[in-house]
Amino acid sequence: MTAAPVYSMAKAAINNLTHALASELGPRGITANAVAPGYTRTDANASVIAAVVAFLASDEGHWVTGQTIEASGGYKL
């Protein structure tokens, strides 16, 4: 068996946990999001991932919640 079923299950769990946390914490003014980097962090893509996380943590990102945001630099296009 390949690792694909386990990876898929873990990815689905993170997506569902993100939605559940957003629903549970939203009334308290707390947002919950996940970032899917696409790659393991390297010098080549660390700034792409960091920029998304910085946006989500900023005042400008306050309206985004319950989302899984792909930050792969267009790798999957």
Backbone hydrogen bonds, N-H to C=O, Kabsch-Sander energy under -0.5 kcal/mol:
donor,donor_aa,acceptor,acceptor_aa,energy
7,Y,3,A,-2.7
8,S,4,A,-2.9
9,M,5,P,-2.2
10,A,6,V,-2.4
11,K,7,Y,-2.5
12,A,8,S,-2.4
13,A,9,M,-2.2
14,I,10,A,-2.2
15,N,11,K,-2.2
16,N,12,A,-2.5
17,L,13,A,-2.7
18,T,14,I,-2.5
19,H,15,N,-1.9
20,A,16,N,-2.5
21,L,17,L,-2.9
22,A,18,T,-2.2
23,S,19,H,-2.2
24,E,20,A,-2.5
25,L,21,L,-3.1
26,G,22,A,-1.7
28,R,25,L,-1.7
29,G,26,G,-2.5
30,I,25,L,-1.7
34,A,67,Q,-2.8
36,A,69,I,-2.7
45,N,42,T,-0.7
46,A,42,T,-1.6
49,I,45,N,-1.8
50,A,46,A,-2.6
51,A,47,S,-2.1
52,V,48,V,-1.5
53,V,49,I,-2.2
54,A,50,A,-2.7
55,F,51,A,-2.2
56,L,52,V,-2.5
57,A,53,V,-2.0
58,S,54,A,-0.8
58,S,55,F,-0.9
61,G,55,F,-0.7
61,G,58,S,-0.9
62,H,59,D,-1.4
64,V,61,G,-1.5
65,T,63,W,-0.6
66,G,32,A,-3.2
69,I,34,A,-2.9
69,I,67,Q,-0.6
70,E,68,T,-0.6
71,A,36,A,-2.7
71,A,69,I,-0.5
75,Y,72,S,-0.8
77,L,74,G,-1.8
